[in-house]
Amino acid sequence: MSASLRRGVAVRAPAPAAITIALLAALILAACGGKQPAPDAPATGQDGPPMAGISASDVRDAVPKYEPRSPYGNGPVYEVWGKKYRVLDSAQGYRERGTASWYGSKFHGRRTSSGEPYDLYQATAAHKTLPLPTYAEVTNLDNGRKVVVKINDRGPFHSDRIIDLSYAAALKIGIVQQGTGRVEVRAITFDGQDANAKLARDTWLQVGAFSQKDSAKRVEDHLRDKGVRGIDIDRDGGLYKVLVGPFDRAGDLARMADRVVELGYERPHKVTR
């Protein structure tokens, strides 16, 4: 729930030595242009929820779309407190379970590692290694509640946490009161295209290719049982290819690719029939 933000790196927990704290404070002020805490911050200077409350139903998911990498906060390698972090080349296929925390009013309006201002009312998040920006679906493993966030910041720099949510995102999935929660983070990717970009006619995803038709049929039945529609088995030479589609929008194709991975298969590749 703590985050001290500066351009390119987010420093997230006080160091034990007073001299280290002073040095960090000077760096943060220099990088953030000496920004003061936002009006929503508590008078004590401690982090927390905004004075003007919102409800979980007020929080809107971030809308995934293709965006180029930010010129700030993308490494490829950066160091915080003596530990080096390597930014991933791609968010494609990323999925991880662990502990989420959140940060709030103390940092509202301050610059995130990507250069965007932090807005505690928006569904955003900080992550140590995913490219900035990355869109991701975060699921609370204790209650099943989900939120789609835009990852535009770095952190949290605690070994037991994998993501730092904005106040709004944490509120939507129900971890504000306890401060942390068990979550699954799944990246949403678009293969370098805008979600609304039109695809070539007859664009499909190939889930697998098998020498035996029975093997392909088992995959087809499993996908169908899990609610996947638009499945076809295409015989190509000596192989039986399991295809899903067709898709005419990049976003629909990307979401289905993530769903296939979620069901335990290797990431499918795009084919045109």
BELZI-V141081 format. One record per residue. N is the residue number from 0. RES is the residue in one letter. SS is DSSP state (hx for helix, st for strand, lp for the rest). PSI is psi as a letter, one per 30 degrees, with the letter a starting at -180 (none if undefined). D_LAST is the distance of its C-alpha to the last C-alpha in whole Angstrom. Layout:
# BELZI-V141081
n;res;ss;psi;d_last
N;RES;SS;PSI;D_LAST
N;RES;SS;PSI;D_LAST
This chain:
# BELZI-V141081
n;res;ss;psi;d_last
0;M;lp;g;49
1;S;lp;k;51
2;A;lp;k;49
3;S;st;k;51
4;L;st;k;48
5;R;st;l;49
6;R;lp;k;46
7;G;lp;f;44
8;V;st;k;45
9;A;st;k;46
10;V;st;k;49
11;R;lp;f;50
12;A;lp;k;53
13;P;lp;k;57
14;A;lp;l;58
15;P;lp;e;61
16;A;lp;k;63
17;A;hx;e;65
18;I;hx;e;64
19;T;hx;e;61
20;I;hx;e;60
21;A;hx;e;62
22;L;hx;e;60
23;L;hx;e;57
24;A;hx;e;58
25;A;hx;e;59
26;L;hx;e;55
27;I;hx;e;54
28;L;hx;e;56
29;A;hx;e;56
30;A;hx;e;52
31;C;lp;g;52
32;G;lp;g;54
33;G;lp;g;57
34;K;lp;k;55
35;Q;lp;l;57
36;P;lp;k;56
37;A;lp;l;55
38;P;lp;f;57
39;D;lp;f;55
40;A;lp;k;56
41;P;lp;l;59
42;A;lp;f;62
43;T;lp;f;63
44;G;lp;f;60
45;Q;lp;l;58
46;D;lp;l;54
47;G;lp;a;54
48;P;lp;l;52
49;P;lp;l;53
50;M;lp;e;56
51;A;lp;j;54
52;G;lp;l;52
53;I;lp;l;49
54;S;lp;l;47
55;A;hx;e;44
56;S;hx;f;43
57;D;hx;f;43
58;V;lp;k;41
59;R;lp;k;37
60;D;lp;k;34
61;A;lp;k;33
62;V;lp;j;30
63;P;lp;k;27
64;K;lp;l;26
65;Y;lp;k;25
66;E;lp;k;28
67;P;lp;l;29
68;R;lp;k;32
69;S;lp;k;35
70;P;lp;f;38
71;Y;lp;k;40
72;G;lp;g;40
73;N;lp;g;37
74;G;lp;b;39
75;P;lp;f;38
76;V;st;k;41
77;Y;st;l;44
78;E;st;k;47
79;V;st;k;49
80;W;lp;h;52
81;G;lp;f;52
82;K;st;k;48
83;K;st;k;45
84;Y;st;k;42
85;R;st;k;38
86;V;lp;k;36
87;L;lp;k;32
88;D;lp;e;30
89;S;lp;l;27
90;A;lp;f;27
91;Q;lp;k;24
92;G;lp;f;24
93;Y;lp;k;28
94;R;st;k;30
95;E;st;k;34
96;R;st;k;36
97;G;st;a;40
98;T;st;k;43
99;A;st;k;42
100;S;st;a;45
101;W;st;l;46
102;Y;st;l;48
103;G;lp;b;49
104;S;hx;f;52
105;K;hx;f;53
106;F;hx;g;50
107;H;lp;k;49
108;G;lp;f;49
109;R;lp;l;49
110;R;st;k;46
111;T;lp;l;44
112;S;lp;f;42
113;S;lp;f;40
114;G;lp;f;42
115;E;lp;k;42
116;P;st;k;44
117;Y;lp;k;44
118;D;lp;j;44
119;L;lp;f;45
120;Y;lp;f;44
121;Q;lp;l;41
122;A;lp;j;38
123;T;st;l;38
124;A;st;l;39
125;A;st;k;40
126;H;lp;k;38
127;K;lp;e;39
128;T;lp;f;36
129;L;lp;k;33
130;P;lp;k;32
131;L;lp;k;34
132;P;lp;l;33
133;T;st;k;30
134;Y;st;k;30
135;A;st;k;30
136;E;st;k;31
137;V;st;k;34
138;T;st;k;35
139;N;st;j;39
140;L;lp;f;39
141;D;lp;f;42
142;N;lp;f;41
143;G;lp;g;38
144;R;lp;k;38
145;K;st;l;35
146;V;st;k;35
147;V;st;k;32
148;V;st;l;34
149;K;st;j;34
150;I;st;j;35
151;N;st;g;37
152;D;st;l;40
153;R;lp;k;41
154;G;lp;a;43
155;P;lp;k;45
156;F;lp;h;46
157;H;lp;k;48
158;S;lp;f;46
159;D;lp;g;46
160;R;lp;k;44
161;I;lp;f;40
162;I;st;k;40
163;D;st;j;42
164;L;st;l;41
165;S;st;l;43
166;Y;hx;e;46
167;A;hx;e;43
168;A;hx;e;40
169;A;hx;e;43
170;L;hx;e;45
171;K;hx;e;41
172;I;hx;g;41
173;G;lp;h;44
174;I;lp;g;46
175;V;lp;e;48
176;Q;lp;e;51
177;Q;lp;f;51
178;G;lp;e;50
179;T;lp;l;47
180;G;st;l;44
181;R;st;k;42
182;V;st;l;38
183;E;st;k;35
184;V;st;k;33
185;R;st;j;29
186;A;st;k;28
187;I;st;j;25
188;T;lp;l;23
189;F;lp;g;20
190;D;lp;h;19
191;G;lp;g;21
192;Q;lp;l;20
193;D;lp;k;22
194;A;lp;e;21
195;N;lp;g;21
196;A;lp;k;19
197;K;st;k;16
198;L;st;l;13
199;A;st;l;10
200;R;st;k;8
201;D;st;h;6
202;T;st;k;7
203;W;st;l;7
204;L;st;k;10
205;Q;st;j;11
206;V;st;e;14
207;G;st;l;15
208;A;st;k;15
209;F;st;k;18
210;S;lp;f;19
211;Q;lp;k;21
212;K;hx;e;19
213;D;hx;e;22
214;S;hx;e;21
215;A;hx;e;18
216;K;hx;e;20
217;R;hx;e;22
218;V;hx;e;20
219;E;hx;e;18
220;D;hx;e;22
221;H;hx;e;23
222;L;hx;e;20
223;R;hx;e;21
224;D;hx;f;25
225;K;lp;g;25
226;G;lp;g;23
227;V;lp;k;19
228;R;lp;l;18
229;G;lp;h;14
230;I;st;k;14
231;D;st;k;12
232;I;st;k;12
233;D;st;k;10
234;R;st;k;12
235;D;st;j;11
236;G;lp;b;14
237;G;lp;g;17
238;L;st;k;15
239;Y;st;j;14
240;K;st;k;12
241;V;st;j;12
242;L;st;k;10
243;V;st;k;11
244;G;st;a;10
245;P;st;l;9
246;F;st;k;12
247;D;st;f;13
248;R;st;k;16
249;A;hx;e;16
250;G;hx;e;19
251;D;hx;e;18
252;L;hx;e;15
253;A;hx;e;18
254;R;hx;e;20
255;M;hx;e;18
256;A;hx;e;17
257;D;hx;e;21
258;R;hx;e;21
259;V;hx;e;20
260;V;hx;e;22
261;E;hx;e;25
262;L;lp;g;24
263;G;lp;g;25
264;Y;lp;l;21
265;E;lp;l;21
266;R;lp;k;19
267;P;lp;l;15
268;H;st;l;13
269;K;st;k;10
270;V;st;l;7
271;T;st;k;4
272;R;lp;none;0
